[in-house]
Amino acid sequence: MISDKGLFSEEVKDILVQAGWVRSGSLPPTPSSLLNEWERFIALCKKGYKENIYEYDNDILIRKVIDIVLSSKALKKYPEFNSFSEKVKSLDAEFFELLQNDVKRSTYEYWWQQGALKYAGEELAKDFFNNYKIKIRVV
């Protein structure tokens, strides 16, 4: 478990504020809240994501925020960085297993945005087909 107290957590918050990922008046996310949100999103996908493509694309943005943390050279000096990174790798592997092989939304930059789920709720499956001509099995 990664502590949300200490220098690592404070620097994560500072980096996300500087990167513009924190709204004015909002509290910056903590390392554990980032991991919890990514894990929550993956859990929703495992059950068959029920929302539309706009909600899906909004929810998956948490992984971009995590990428900002992982890309920070300043954070790599902290021992917590390795724990954070390893947890992300584990969660990424879980999410990757939910994606169709060799099917991509080419309009996106990152693998987690490009991928298409193997199965989802009817609304997301319909949106993927209408927008990208990608078939997703409805559950």
HUNORBEL-V483700 format. One record per helix or strand of 3 or more residues. SS is the DSSP state (A for helix, B for strand). FROM is the first residue (numbers start at 1). TO is the last residue. Records with the same first field share a line. If there is no record, write none. Layout:
SS->FROM-TO, FROM-TO
This chain:
A->7-18, 31-47, 53-59, 61-71, 74-77, 79-97, 111-114, 122-132
B->99-104, 115-117
